[in-house]
């Protein structure tokens, strides 16, 4: 089940995409994907460290 802060972040991103011009949508989506990728790498790194 997703963390509530992730749900709130997703709602914020979707809201920004819906209210932006098409030209800005690509940039906003690319930024959101880059942030998600960084977060995923950090979480994966922490899990590897904790598993030994």
FENSULVEN-V113185 format. One record per pair of residues at least 24 apart in sequence whose C-alpha atoms are under 6 Angstrom apart, sorted by the first residue. I is the first residue (numbers start at 0). J is the second residue. Records with the same first field share a line. If there is no record, write none. Layout:
I: J + J
This chain:
none
